[in-house]
Amino acid sequence: MTLITAHRILIATAVVFFLFYALWEFAHRTGAGGLGSPVRGAMALLAAAVLAIYFTTLRRRRASPGGTDRGGTR
């Protein structure tokens, strides 16, 4: 497994986690007028959206025929 593949797996897992957490917060919000839970849910949705956008940029990057993503050698 290449490093970029592992990175993609971790980013996709983070997106799923943040979506689950947002749903959890919206489902378990307090009825006493507290804004903490809805705010945390909204922030989790925002984090999921940002990571999903980042994930789509990773999908566009393809490995070159030489096996490296971008140029340069060490």
CHARMM internal coordinates of N, CA and C (Angstrom, degrees):
IC EDIT
DIST 1 N 1 CA 1.4394
DIST 1 CA 1 C 1.5274
ANGL 1 N 1 CA 1 C 108.03
DIST 1 C 2 N 1.3128
ANGL 1 CA 1 C 2 N 114.51
DIHE 1 N 1 CA 1 C 2 N 134.68
DIST 2 N 2 CA 1.4530
ANGL 1 C 2 N 2 CA 118.76
DIHE 1 CA 1 C 2 N 2 CA 179.56
DIST 2 CA 2 C 1.5304
ANGL 2 N 2 CA 2 C 110.00
DIHE 1 C 2 N 2 CA 2 C -85.19
DIST 2 C 3 N 1.2974
ANGL 2 CA 2 C 3 N 115.16
DIHE 2 N 2 CA 2 C 3 N 165.04
DIST 3 N 3 CA 1.4578
ANGL 2 C 3 N 3 CA 120.73
DIHE 2 CA 2 C 3 N 3 CA -179.54
DIST 3 CA 3 C 1.5263
ANGL 3 N 3 CA 3 C 111.48
DIHE 2 C 3 N 3 CA 3 C -63.64
DIST 3 C 4 N 1.3302
ANGL 3 CA 3 C 4 N 117.82
DIHE 3 N 3 CA 3 C 4 N -39.17
DIST 4 N 4 CA 1.4654
ANGL 3 C 4 N 4 CA 120.30
DIHE 3 CA 3 C 4 N 4 CA -179.43
DIST 4 CA 4 C 1.5255
ANGL 4 N 4 CA 4 C 111.03
DIHE 3 C 4 N 4 CA 4 C -67.28
DIST 4 C 5 N 1.3314
ANGL 4 CA 4 C 5 N 117.49
DIHE 4 N 4 CA 4 C 5 N -33.44
DIST 5 N 5 CA 1.4657
ANGL 4 C 5 N 5 CA 120.61
DIHE 4 CA 4 C 5 N 5 CA 177.00
DIST 5 CA 5 C 1.5214
ANGL 5 N 5 CA 5 C 110.33
DIHE 4 C 5 N 5 CA 5 C -66.23
DIST 5 C 6 N 1.3113
ANGL 5 CA 5 C 6 N 116.90
DIHE 5 N 5 CA 5 C 6 N -44.98
DIST 6 N 6 CA 1.4701
ANGL 5 C 6 N 6 CA 120.49
DIHE 5 CA 5 C 6 N 6 CA 177.27
DIST 6 CA 6 C 1.5231
ANGL 6 N 6 CA 6 C 110.53
DIHE 5 C 6 N 6 CA 6 C -61.72
DIST 6 C 7 N 1.3229
ANGL 6 CA 6 C 7 N 117.22
DIHE 6 N 6 CA 6 C 7 N -39.09
DIST 7 N 7 CA 1.4613
ANGL 6 C 7 N 7 CA 121.92
DIHE 6 CA 6 C 7 N 7 CA 179.10
DIST 7 CA 7 C 1.5304
ANGL 7 N 7 CA 7 C 110.14
DIHE 6 C 7 N 7 CA 7 C -63.69
DIST 7 C 8 N 1.3185
ANGL 7 CA 7 C 8 N 116.95
DIHE 7 N 7 CA 7 C 8 N -43.52
DIST 8 N 8 CA 1.4633
ANGL 7 C 8 N 8 CA 121.07
DIHE 7 CA 7 C 8 N 8 CA 178.67
DIST 8 CA 8 C 1.5251
ANGL 8 N 8 CA 8 C 111.24
DIHE 7 C 8 N 8 CA 8 C -61.80
DIST 8 C 9 N 1.3267
ANGL 8 CA 8 C 9 N 116.71
DIHE 8 N 8 CA 8 C 9 N -41.53
DIST 9 N 9 CA 1.4680
ANGL 8 C 9 N 9 CA 120.91
DIHE 8 CA 8 C 9 N 9 CA 179.28
DIST 9 CA 9 C 1.5223
ANGL 9 N 9 CA 9 C 110.22
DIHE 8 C 9 N 9 CA 9 C -62.84
DIST 9 C 10 N 1.3281
ANGL 9 CA 9 C 10 N 117.18
DIHE 9 N 9 CA 9 C 10 N -44.28
DIST 10 N 10 CA 1.4603
ANGL 9 C 10 N 10 CA 120.75
DIHE 9 CA 9 C 10 N 10 CA -179.95
DIST 10 CA 10 C 1.5292
ANGL 10 N 10 CA 10 C 112.08
DIHE 9 C 10 N 10 CA 10 C -65.95
DIST 10 C 11 N 1.3170
ANGL 10 CA 10 C 11 N 117.85
DIHE 10 N 10 CA 10 C 11 N -39.45
DIST 11 N 11 CA 1.4622
ANGL 10 C 11 N 11 CA 120.88
DIHE 10 CA 10 C 11 N 11 CA 179.52
DIST 11 CA 11 C 1.5259
ANGL 11 N 11 CA 11 C 110.03
DIHE 10 C 11 N 11 CA 11 C -67.17
DIST 11 C 12 N 1.3303
ANGL 11 CA 11 C 12 N 117.36
DIHE 11 N 11 CA 11 C 12 N -43.05
DIST 12 N 12 CA 1.4647
ANGL 11 C 12 N 12 CA 120.39
DIHE 11 CA 11 C 12 N 12 CA 178.44
DIST 12 CA 12 C 1.5257
ANGL 12 N 12 CA 12 C 110.97
DIHE 11 C 12 N 12 CA 12 C -63.04
DIST 12 C 13 N 1.3213
ANGL 12 CA 12 C 13 N 116.75
DIHE 12 N 12 CA 12 C 13 N -39.51
DIST 13 N 13 CA 1.4605
ANGL 12 C 13 N 13 CA 120.65
DIHE 12 CA 12 C 13 N 13 CA 177.52
DIST 13 CA 13 C 1.5246
ANGL 13 N 13 CA 13 C 110.65
DIHE 12 C 13 N 13 CA 13 C -64.23
DIST 13 C 14 N 1.3102
ANGL 13 CA 13 C 14 N 117.56
DIHE 13 N 13 CA 13 C 14 N -39.51
DIST 14 N 14 CA 1.4648
ANGL 13 C 14 N 14 CA 121.43
DIHE 13 CA 13 C 14 N 14 CA 178.88
DIST 14 CA 14 C 1.5275
ANGL 14 N 14 CA 14 C 110.74
DIHE 13 C 14 N 14 CA 14 C -64.95
DIST 14 C 15 N 1.3284
ANGL 14 CA 14 C 15 N 118.05
DIHE 14 N 14 CA 14 C 15 N -39.12
DIST 15 N 15 CA 1.4633
ANGL 14 C 15 N 15 CA 121.05
DIHE 14 CA 14 C 15 N 15 CA 178.04
DIST 15 CA 15 C 1.5252
ANGL 15 N 15 CA 15 C 109.85
DIHE 14 C 15 N 15 CA 15 C -61.50
DIST 15 C 16 N 1.3314
ANGL 15 CA 15 C 16 N 116.58
DIHE 15 N 15 CA 15 C 16 N -46.98
DIST 16 N 16 CA 1.4670
ANGL 15 C 16 N 16 CA 120.66
DIHE 15 CA 15 C 16 N 16 CA 179.51
DIST 16 CA 16 C 1.5288
ANGL 16 N 16 CA 16 C 110.47
DIHE 15 C 16 N 16 CA 16 C -62.42
DIST 16 C 17 N 1.3225
ANGL 16 CA 16 C 17 N 117.09
DIHE 16 N 16 CA 16 C 17 N -42.57
DIST 17 N 17 CA 1.4622
ANGL 16 C 17 N 17 CA 120.52
DIHE 16 CA 16 C 17 N 17 CA 178.80
DIST 17 CA 17 C 1.5246
ANGL 17 N 17 CA 17 C 111.49
DIHE 16 C 17 N 17 CA 17 C -60.18
DIST 17 C 18 N 1.3349
ANGL 17 CA 17 C 18 N 117.78
DIHE 17 N 17 CA 17 C 18 N -47.97
DIST 18 N 18 CA 1.4590
ANGL 17 C 18 N 18 CA 120.51
DIHE 17 CA 17 C 18 N 18 CA -178.34
DIST 18 CA 18 C 1.5273
ANGL 18 N 18 CA 18 C 111.60
DIHE 17 C 18 N 18 CA 18 C -64.55
DIST 18 C 19 N 1.3305
ANGL 18 CA 18 C 19 N 118.12
DIHE 18 N 18 CA 18 C 19 N -35.60
DIST 19 N 19 CA 1.4591
ANGL 18 C 19 N 19 CA 120.10
DIHE 18 CA 18 C 19 N 19 CA 175.69
DIST 19 CA 19 C 1.5254
ANGL 19 N 19 CA 19 C 110.89
DIHE 18 C 19 N 19 CA 19 C -65.02
DIST 19 C 20 N 1.3274
ANGL 19 CA 19 C 20 N 116.53
DIHE 19 N 19 CA 19 C 20 N -44.48
DIST 20 N 20 CA 1.4585
ANGL 19 C 20 N 20 CA 120.58
DIHE 19 CA 19 C 20 N 20 CA 177.71
DIST 20 CA 20 C 1.5302
ANGL 20 N 20 CA 20 C 110.73
DIHE 19 C 20 N 20 CA 20 C -61.60
DIST 20 C 21 N 1.3115
ANGL 20 CA 20 C 21 N 116.95
DIHE 20 N 20 CA 20 C 21 N -44.34
DIST 21 N 21 CA 1.4638
ANGL 20 C 21 N 21 CA 121.01
DIHE 20 CA 20 C 21 N 21 CA -179.51
DIST 21 CA 21 C 1.5299
ANGL 21 N 21 CA 21 C 111.18
DIHE 20 C 21 N 21 CA 21 C -63.61
DIST 21 C 22 N 1.3235
ANGL 21 CA 21 C 22 N 117.31
DIHE 21 N 21 CA 21 C 22 N -39.89
DIST 22 N 22 CA 1.4597
ANGL 21 C 22 N 22 CA 120.21
DIHE 21 CA 21 C 22 N 22 CA 178.21
DIST 22 CA 22 C 1.5248
ANGL 22 N 22 CA 22 C 110.62
DIHE 21 C 22 N 22 CA 22 C -62.81
DIST 22 C 23 N 1.3175
ANGL 22 CA 22 C 23 N 116.86
DIHE 22 N 22 CA 22 C 23 N -44.80
DIST 23 N 23 CA 1.4663
ANGL 22 C 23 N 23 CA 119.91
DIHE 22 CA 22 C 23 N 23 CA 177.62
DIST 23 CA 23 C 1.5185
ANGL 23 N 23 CA 23 C 111.27
DIHE 22 C 23 N 23 CA 23 C -62.68
DIST 23 C 24 N 1.3209
ANGL 23 CA 23 C 24 N 116.47
DIHE 23 N 23 CA 23 C 24 N -39.24
DIST 24 N 24 CA 1.4658
ANGL 23 C 24 N 24 CA 121.19
DIHE 23 CA 23 C 24 N 24 CA 177.73
DIST 24 CA 24 C 1.5322
ANGL 24 N 24 CA 24 C 110.54
DIHE 23 C 24 N 24 CA 24 C -60.98
DIST 24 C 25 N 1.3107
ANGL 24 CA 24 C 25 N 116.64
DIHE 24 N 24 CA 24 C 25 N -46.68
DIST 25 N 25 CA 1.4718
ANGL 24 C 25 N 25 CA 120.58
DIHE 24 CA 24 C 25 N 25 CA -178.92
DIST 25 CA 25 C 1.5229
ANGL 25 N 25 CA 25 C 111.36
DIHE 24 C 25 N 25 CA 25 C -64.75
DIST 25 C 26 N 1.3221
ANGL 25 CA 25 C 26 N 117.63
DIHE 25 N 25 CA 25 C 26 N -41.45
DIST 26 N 26 CA 1.4655
ANGL 25 C 26 N 26 CA 119.67
DIHE 25 CA 25 C 26 N 26 CA 179.78
DIST 26 CA 26 C 1.5266
ANGL 26 N 26 CA 26 C 111.15
DIHE 25 C 26 N 26 CA 26 C -68.03
DIST 26 C 27 N 1.3259
ANGL 26 CA 26 C 27 N 117.47
DIHE 26 N 26 CA 26 C 27 N -33.91
DIST 27 N 27 CA 1.4583
ANGL 26 C 27 N 27 CA 120.80
DIHE 26 CA 26 C 27 N 27 CA -179.05
DIST 27 CA 27 C 1.5213
ANGL 27 N 27 CA 27 C 112.33
DIHE 26 C 27 N 27 CA 27 C -76.19
DIST 27 C 28 N 1.3307
ANGL 27 CA 27 C 28 N 118.48
DIHE 27 N 27 CA 27 C 28 N -27.08
DIST 28 N 28 CA 1.4564
ANGL 27 C 28 N 28 CA 121.99
DIHE 27 CA 27 C 28 N 28 CA -175.16
DIST 28 CA 28 C 1.5246
ANGL 28 N 28 CA 28 C 112.93
DIHE 27 C 28 N 28 CA 28 C -113.03
DIST 28 C 29 N 1.3075
ANGL 28 CA 28 C 29 N 116.71
DIHE 28 N 28 CA 28 C 29 N 29.43
DIST 29 N 29 CA 1.4653
ANGL 28 C 29 N 29 CA 118.48
DIHE 28 CA 28 C 29 N 29 CA 179.76
DIST 29 CA 29 C 1.5247
ANGL 29 N 29 CA 29 C 110.13
DIHE 28 C 29 N 29 CA 29 C -70.79
DIST 29 C 30 N 1.2845
ANGL 29 CA 29 C 30 N 115.40
DIHE 29 N 29 CA 29 C 30 N 152.57
DIST 30 N 30 CA 1.4624
ANGL 29 C 30 N 30 CA 120.46
DIHE 29 CA 29 C 30 N 30 CA -177.41
DIST 30 CA 30 C 1.5261
ANGL 30 N 30 CA 30 C 109.41
DIHE 29 C 30 N 30 CA 30 C -80.10
DIST 30 C 31 N 1.3072
ANGL 30 CA 30 C 31 N 116.12
DIHE 30 N 30 CA 30 C 31 N 145.89
DIST 31 N 31 CA 1.4571
ANGL 30 C 31 N 31 CA 120.98
DIHE 30 CA 30 C 31 N 31 CA -178.35
DIST 31 CA 31 C 1.5169
ANGL 31 N 31 CA 31 C 113.64
DIHE 30 C 31 N 31 CA 31 C -87.72
DIST 31 C 32 N 1.3112
ANGL 31 CA 31 C 32 N 118.16
DIHE 31 N 31 CA 31 C 32 N -0.83
DIST 32 N 32 CA 1.4614
ANGL 31 C 32 N 32 CA 121.42
DIHE 31 CA 31 C 32 N 32 CA -175.71
DIST 32 CA 32 C 1.5218
ANGL 32 N 32 CA 32 C 112.49
DIHE 31 C 32 N 32 CA 32 C -87.87
DIST 32 C 33 N 1.3075
ANGL 32 CA 32 C 33 N 117.86
DIHE 32 N 32 CA 32 C 33 N 20.76
DIST 33 N 33 CA 1.4553
ANGL 32 C 33 N 33 CA 119.89
DIHE 32 CA 32 C 33 N 33 CA 178.07
DIST 33 CA 33 C 1.5053
ANGL 33 N 33 CA 33 C 114.23
DIHE 32 C 33 N 33 CA 33 C 82.67
DIST 33 C 34 N 1.3252
ANGL 33 CA 33 C 34 N 117.46
DIHE 33 N 33 CA 33 C 34 N 10.09
DIST 34 N 34 CA 1.4600
ANGL 33 C 34 N 34 CA 120.02
DIHE 33 CA 33 C 34 N 34 CA 179.00
DIST 34 CA 34 C 1.5203
ANGL 34 N 34 CA 34 C 111.16
DIHE 33 C 34 N 34 CA 34 C -72.16
DIST 34 C 35 N 1.3137
ANGL 34 CA 34 C 35 N 115.82
DIHE 34 N 34 CA 34 C 35 N 139.66
DIST 35 N 35 CA 1.4575
ANGL 34 C 35 N 35 CA 120.63
DIHE 34 CA 34 C 35 N 35 CA -179.32
DIST 35 CA 35 C 1.5279
ANGL 35 N 35 CA 35 C 112.76
DIHE 34 C 35 N 35 CA 35 C -98.19
DIST 35 C 36 N 1.3129
ANGL 35 CA 35 C 36 N 117.17
DIHE 35 N 35 CA 35 C 36 N -3.20
DIST 36 N 36 CA 1.4584
ANGL 35 C 36 N 36 CA 119.61
DIHE 35 CA 35 C 36 N 36 CA -174.79
DIST 36 CA 36 C 1.5174
ANGL 36 N 36 CA 36 C 113.39
DIHE 35 C 36 N 36 CA 36 C -61.44
DIST 36 C 37 N 1.3133
ANGL 36 CA 36 C 37 N 116.79
DIHE 36 N 36 CA 36 C 37 N -48.23
DIST 37 N 37 CA 1.4549
ANGL 36 C 37 N 37 CA 120.31
DIHE 36 CA 36 C 37 N 37 CA -176.20
DIST 37 CA 37 C 1.5309
ANGL 37 N 37 CA 37 C 112.81
DIHE 36 C 37 N 37 CA 37 C -66.51
DIST 37 C 38 N 1.3289
ANGL 37 CA 37 C 38 N 119.50
DIHE 37 N 37 CA 37 C 38 N -47.00
DIST 38 N 38 CA 1.4643
ANGL 37 C 38 N 38 CA 118.49
DIHE 37 CA 37 C 38 N 38 CA 177.66
DIST 38 CA 38 C 1.5295
ANGL 38 N 38 CA 38 C 113.26
DIHE 37 C 38 N 38 CA 38 C -63.81
DIST 38 C 39 N 1.3168
ANGL 38 CA 38 C 39 N 116.67
DIHE 38 N 38 CA 38 C 39 N -33.73
DIST 39 N 39 CA 1.4684
ANGL 38 C 39 N 39 CA 120.01
DIHE 38 CA 38 C 39 N 39 CA 178.44
DIST 39 CA 39 C 1.5278
ANGL 39 N 39 CA 39 C 109.67
DIHE 38 C 39 N 39 CA 39 C -67.84
DIST 39 C 40 N 1.3369
ANGL 39 CA 39 C 40 N 116.87
DIHE 39 N 39 CA 39 C 40 N -44.25
DIST 40 N 40 CA 1.4667
ANGL 39 C 40 N 40 CA 119.83
DIHE 39 CA 39 C 40 N 40 CA 177.20
DIST 40 CA 40 C 1.5268
ANGL 40 N 40 CA 40 C 110.93
DIHE 39 C 40 N 40 CA 40 C -62.25
DIST 40 C 41 N 1.3312
ANGL 40 CA 40 C 41 N 116.86
DIHE 40 N 40 CA 40 C 41 N -39.13
DIST 41 N 41 CA 1.4613
ANGL 40 C 41 N 41 CA 120.42
DIHE 40 CA 40 C 41 N 41 CA 177.52
DIST 41 CA 41 C 1.5217
ANGL 41 N 41 CA 41 C 112.01
DIHE 40 C 41 N 41 CA 41 C -63.50
DIST 41 C 42 N 1.3133
ANGL 41 CA 41 C 42 N 116.15
DIHE 41 N 41 CA 41 C 42 N -42.91
DIST 42 N 42 CA 1.4632
ANGL 41 C 42 N 42 CA 120.43
DIHE 41 CA 41 C 42 N 42 CA 178.88
DIST 42 CA 42 C 1.5327
ANGL 42 N 42 CA 42 C 111.15
DIHE 41 C 42 N 42 CA 42 C -65.32
DIST 42 C 43 N 1.3226
ANGL 42 CA 42 C 43 N 116.25
DIHE 42 N 42 CA 42 C 43 N -40.39
DIST 43 N 43 CA 1.4688
ANGL 42 C 43 N 43 CA 119.60
DIHE 42 CA 42 C 43 N 43 CA 178.08
DIST 43 CA 43 C 1.5273
ANGL 43 N 43 CA 43 C 111.18
DIHE 42 C 43 N 43 CA 43 C -65.44
DIST 43 C 44 N 1.3214
ANGL 43 CA 43 C 44 N 116.63
DIHE 43 N 43 CA 43 C 44 N -36.55
DIST 44 N 44 CA 1.4650
ANGL 43 C 44 N 44 CA 120.17
DIHE 43 CA 43 C 44 N 44 CA 177.40
DIST 44 CA 44 C 1.5309
ANGL 44 N 44 CA 44 C 110.36
DIHE 43 C 44 N 44 CA 44 C -66.45
DIST 44 C 45 N 1.3282
ANGL 44 CA 44 C 45 N 117.04
DIHE 44 N 44 CA 44 C 45 N -39.59
DIST 45 N 45 CA 1.4731
ANGL 44 C 45 N 45 CA 119.63
DIHE 44 CA 44 C 45 N 45 CA 175.89
DIST 45 CA 45 C 1.5236
ANGL 45 N 45 CA 45 C 111.17
DIHE 44 C 45 N 45 CA 45 C -63.89
DIST 45 C 46 N 1.3094
ANGL 45 CA 45 C 46 N 116.45
DIHE 45 N 45 CA 45 C 46 N -39.21
DIST 46 N 46 CA 1.4613
ANGL 45 C 46 N 46 CA 120.25
DIHE 45 CA 45 C 46 N 46 CA 177.65
DIST 46 CA 46 C 1.5306
ANGL 46 N 46 CA 46 C 110.81
DIHE 45 C 46 N 46 CA 46 C -63.65
DIST 46 C 47 N 1.3288
ANGL 46 CA 46 C 47 N 116.22
DIHE 46 N 46 CA 46 C 47 N -44.08
DIST 47 N 47 CA 1.4669
ANGL 46 C 47 N 47 CA 119.98
DIHE 46 CA 46 C 47 N 47 CA 178.55
DIST 47 CA 47 C 1.5224
ANGL 47 N 47 CA 47 C 110.72
DIHE 46 C 47 N 47 CA 47 C -62.73
DIST 47 C 48 N 1.3291
ANGL 47 CA 47 C 48 N 117.58
DIHE 47 N 47 CA 47 C 48 N -40.35
DIST 48 N 48 CA 1.4719
ANGL 47 C 48 N 48 CA 121.12
DIHE 47 CA 47 C 48 N 48 CA 178.27
DIST 48 CA 48 C 1.5217
ANGL 48 N 48 CA 48 C 110.37
DIHE 47 C 48 N 48 CA 48 C -63.28
DIST 48 C 49 N 1.3248
ANGL 48 CA 48 C 49 N 117.13
DIHE 48 N 48 CA 48 C 49 N -41.17
DIST 49 N 49 CA 1.4602
ANGL 48 C 49 N 49 CA 120.68
DIHE 48 CA 48 C 49 N 49 CA -179.75
DIST 49 CA 49 C 1.5251
ANGL 49 N 49 CA 49 C 111.43
DIHE 48 C 49 N 49 CA 49 C -65.47
DIST 49 C 50 N 1.3258
ANGL 49 CA 49 C 50 N 116.39
DIHE 49 N 49 CA 49 C 50 N -44.81
DIST 50 N 50 CA 1.4690
ANGL 49 C 50 N 50 CA 120.20
DIHE 49 CA 49 C 50 N 50 CA 179.81
DIST 50 CA 50 C 1.5304
ANGL 50 N 50 CA 50 C 110.72
DIHE 49 C 50 N 50 CA 50 C -62.69
DIST 50 C 51 N 1.3242
ANGL 50 CA 50 C 51 N 116.75
DIHE 50 N 50 CA 50 C 51 N -44.42
DIST 51 N 51 CA 1.4574
ANGL 50 C 51 N 51 CA 119.47
DIHE 50 CA 50 C 51 N 51 CA 178.80
DIST 51 CA 51 C 1.5311
ANGL 51 N 51 CA 51 C 112.18
DIHE 50 C 51 N 51 CA 51 C -67.44
DIST 51 C 52 N 1.3192
ANGL 51 CA 51 C 52 N 117.40
DIHE 51 N 51 CA 51 C 52 N -33.56
DIST 52 N 52 CA 1.4614
ANGL 51 C 52 N 52 CA 120.29
DIHE 51 CA 51 C 52 N 52 CA 177.31
DIST 52 CA 52 C 1.5343
ANGL 52 N 52 CA 52 C 110.84
DIHE 51 C 52 N 52 CA 52 C -66.25
DIST 52 C 53 N 1.3209
ANGL 52 CA 52 C 53 N 116.21
DIHE 52 N 52 CA 52 C 53 N -40.05
DIST 53 N 53 CA 1.4636
ANGL 52 C 53 N 53 CA 119.47
DIHE 52 CA 52 C 53 N 53 CA 176.18
DIST 53 CA 53 C 1.5209
ANGL 53 N 53 CA 53 C 110.29
DIHE 52 C 53 N 53 CA 53 C -63.78
DIST 53 C 54 N 1.3228
ANGL 53 CA 53 C 54 N 116.84
DIHE 53 N 53 CA 53 C 54 N -43.36
DIST 54 N 54 CA 1.4607
ANGL 53 C 54 N 54 CA 120.78
DIHE 53 CA 53 C 54 N 54 CA 177.16
DIST 54 CA 54 C 1.5241
ANGL 54 N 54 CA 54 C 110.96
DIHE 53 C 54 N 54 CA 54 C -61.19
DIST 54 C 55 N 1.3340
ANGL 54 CA 54 C 55 N 116.93
DIHE 54 N 54 CA 54 C 55 N -40.19
DIST 55 N 55 CA 1.4581
ANGL 54 C 55 N 55 CA 121.07
DIHE 54 CA 54 C 55 N 55 CA 179.63
DIST 55 CA 55 C 1.5241
ANGL 55 N 55 CA 55 C 111.11
DIHE 54 C 55 N 55 CA 55 C -62.04
DIST 55 C 56 N 1.3373
ANGL 55 CA 55 C 56 N 117.14
DIHE 55 N 55 CA 55 C 56 N -38.77
DIST 56 N 56 CA 1.4680
ANGL 55 C 56 N 56 CA 118.82
DIHE 55 CA 55 C 56 N 56 CA 178.99
DIST 56 CA 56 C 1.5276
ANGL 56 N 56 CA 56 C 111.55
DIHE 55 C 56 N 56 CA 56 C -66.99
DIST 56 C 57 N 1.3299
ANGL 56 CA 56 C 57 N 117.48
DIHE 56 N 56 CA 56 C 57 N -30.60
DIST 57 N 57 CA 1.4653
ANGL 56 C 57 N 57 CA 118.05
DIHE 56 CA 56 C 57 N 57 CA 176.03
DIST 57 CA 57 C 1.5209
ANGL 57 N 57 CA 57 C 110.83
DIHE 56 C 57 N 57 CA 57 C -70.94
DIST 57 C 58 N 1.3272
ANGL 57 CA 57 C 58 N 117.28
DIHE 57 N 57 CA 57 C 58 N -30.64
DIST 58 N 58 CA 1.4605
ANGL 57 C 58 N 58 CA 120.19
DIHE 57 CA 57 C 58 N 58 CA 176.64
DIST 58 CA 58 C 1.5257
ANGL 58 N 58 CA 58 C 111.15
DIHE 57 C 58 N 58 CA 58 C -69.47
DIST 58 C 59 N 1.3182
ANGL 58 CA 58 C 59 N 116.96
DIHE 58 N 58 CA 58 C 59 N -34.76
DIST 59 N 59 CA 1.4594
ANGL 58 C 59 N 59 CA 120.49
DIHE 58 CA 58 C 59 N 59 CA -179.32
DIST 59 CA 59 C 1.5099
ANGL 59 N 59 CA 59 C 111.18
DIHE 58 C 59 N 59 CA 59 C -66.04
DIST 59 C 60 N 1.3193
ANGL 59 CA 59 C 60 N 118.21
DIHE 59 N 59 CA 59 C 60 N -29.13
DIST 60 N 60 CA 1.4654
ANGL 59 C 60 N 60 CA 121.30
DIHE 59 CA 59 C 60 N 60 CA -179.72
DIST 60 CA 60 C 1.5241
ANGL 60 N 60 CA 60 C 112.58
DIHE 59 C 60 N 60 CA 60 C -74.06
DIST 60 C 61 N 1.3066
ANGL 60 CA 60 C 61 N 116.19
DIHE 60 N 60 CA 60 C 61 N -23.72
DIST 61 N 61 CA 1.4603
ANGL 60 C 61 N 61 CA 119.87
DIHE 60 CA 60 C 61 N 61 CA -179.05
DIST 61 CA 61 C 1.5135
ANGL 61 N 61 CA 61 C 109.46
DIHE 60 C 61 N 61 CA 61 C -79.07
DIST 61 C 62 N 1.2964
ANGL 61 CA 61 C 62 N 116.00
DIHE 61 N 61 CA 61 C 62 N 124.14
DIST 62 N 62 CA 1.4598
ANGL 61 C 62 N 62 CA 121.68
DIHE 61 CA 61 C 62 N 62 CA 179.52
DIST 62 CA 62 C 1.5210
ANGL 62 N 62 CA 62 C 108.75
DIHE 61 C 62 N 62 CA 62 C -115.67
DIST 62 C 63 N 1.3067
ANGL 62 CA 62 C 63 N 114.63
DIHE 62 N 62 CA 62 C 63 N 148.91
DIST 63 N 63 CA 1.4681
ANGL 62 C 63 N 63 CA 119.26
DIHE 62 CA 62 C 63 N 63 CA 177.24
DIST 63 CA 63 C 1.5257
ANGL 63 N 63 CA 63 C 109.38
DIHE 62 C 63 N 63 CA 63 C -71.60
DIST 63 C 64 N 1.3075
ANGL 63 CA 63 C 64 N 116.10
DIHE 63 N 63 CA 63 C 64 N 141.69
DIST 64 N 64 CA 1.4524
ANGL 63 C 64 N 64 CA 120.61
DIHE 63 CA 63 C 64 N 64 CA 176.80
DIST 64 CA 64 C 1.5255
ANGL 64 N 64 CA 64 C 109.24
DIHE 63 C 64 N 64 CA 64 C -74.11
DIST 64 C 65 N 1.3327
ANGL 64 CA 64 C 65 N 118.23
DIHE 64 N 64 CA 64 C 65 N 164.16
DIST 65 N 65 CA 1.4610
ANGL 64 C 65 N 65 CA 120.34
DIHE 64 CA 64 C 65 N 65 CA -179.78
DIST 65 CA 65 C 1.5324
ANGL 65 N 65 CA 65 C 113.52
DIHE 64 C 65 N 65 CA 65 C -57.41
DIST 65 C 66 N 1.3319
ANGL 65 CA 65 C 66 N 117.10
DIHE 65 N 65 CA 65 C 66 N -25.11
DIST 66 N 66 CA 1.4511
ANGL 65 C 66 N 66 CA 121.01
DIHE 65 CA 65 C 66 N 66 CA 179.43
DIST 66 CA 66 C 1.5171
ANGL 66 N 66 CA 66 C 113.45
DIHE 65 C 66 N 66 CA 66 C -76.54
DIST 66 C 67 N 1.3378
ANGL 66 CA 66 C 67 N 117.82
DIHE 66 N 66 CA 66 C 67 N -11.78
DIST 67 N 67 CA 1.4511
ANGL 66 C 67 N 67 CA 121.37
DIHE 66 CA 66 C 67 N 67 CA 176.81
DIST 67 CA 67 C 1.5136
ANGL 67 N 67 CA 67 C 115.35
DIHE 66 C 67 N 67 CA 67 C 102.00
DIST 67 C 68 N 1.3274
ANGL 67 CA 67 C 68 N 118.59
DIHE 67 N 67 CA 67 C 68 N -2.61
DIST 68 N 68 CA 1.4567
ANGL 67 C 68 N 68 CA 120.22
DIHE 67 CA 67 C 68 N 68 CA 178.23
DIST 68 CA 68 C 1.5174
ANGL 68 N 68 CA 68 C 109.11
DIHE 67 C 68 N 68 CA 68 C -110.67
DIST 68 C 69 N 1.3122
ANGL 68 CA 68 C 69 N 116.48
DIHE 68 N 68 CA 68 C 69 N 151.29
DIST 69 N 69 CA 1.4553
ANGL 68 C 69 N 69 CA 120.55
DIHE 68 CA 68 C 69 N 69 CA -179.98
DIST 69 CA 69 C 1.5172
ANGL 69 N 69 CA 69 C 111.83
DIHE 68 C 69 N 69 CA 69 C -72.37
DIST 69 C 70 N 1.2952
ANGL 69 CA 69 C 70 N 115.83
DIHE 69 N 69 CA 69 C 70 N -48.00
DIST 70 N 70 CA 1.4643
ANGL 69 C 70 N 70 CA 119.96
DIHE 69 CA 69 C 70 N 70 CA -178.19
DIST 70 CA 70 C 1.5180
ANGL 70 N 70 CA 70 C 108.31
DIHE 69 C 70 N 70 CA 70 C -132.82
DIST 70 C 71 N 1.3159
ANGL 70 CA 70 C 71 N 114.57
DIHE 70 N 70 CA 70 C 71 N 160.51
DIST 71 N 71 CA 1.4514
ANGL 70 C 71 N 71 CA 121.21
DIHE 70 CA 70 C 71 N 71 CA -173.68
DIST 71 CA 71 C 1.5084
ANGL 71 N 71 CA 71 C 115.00
DIHE 70 C 71 N 71 CA 71 C -59.93
DIST 71 C 72 N 1.2932
ANGL 71 CA 71 C 72 N 114.81
DIHE 71 N 71 CA 71 C 72 N -172.89
DIST 72 N 72 CA 1.4463
ANGL 71 C 72 N 72 CA 120.99
DIHE 71 CA 71 C 72 N 72 CA 178.71
DIST 72 CA 72 C 1.5101
ANGL 72 N 72 CA 72 C 113.23
DIHE 71 C 72 N 72 CA 72 C 89.85
DIST 72 C 73 N 1.2919
ANGL 72 CA 72 C 73 N 114.85
DIHE 72 N 72 CA 72 C 73 N 139.91
DIST 73 N 73 CA 1.4550
ANGL 72 C 73 N 73 CA 120.54
DIHE 72 CA 72 C 73 N 73 CA 176.81
DIST 73 CA 73 C 1.5054
ANGL 73 N 73 CA 73 C 108.27
DIHE 72 C 73 N 73 CA 73 C -128.45
DIST 73 C 74 N 1.2751
ANGL 73 CA 73 C 74 N 116.41
DIHE 73 N 73 CA 73 C 74 N 158.17
DIST 74 N 74 CA 1.4735
ANGL 73 C 74 N 74 CA 120.24
DIHE 73 CA 73 C 74 N 74 CA 179.52
DIST 74 CA 74 C 1.4920
ANGL 74 N 74 CA 74 C 109.88
DIHE 73 C 74 N 74 CA 74 C -105.28
END
COOR INIT
IC SEED 1 N 1 CA 1 C
IC BUILD
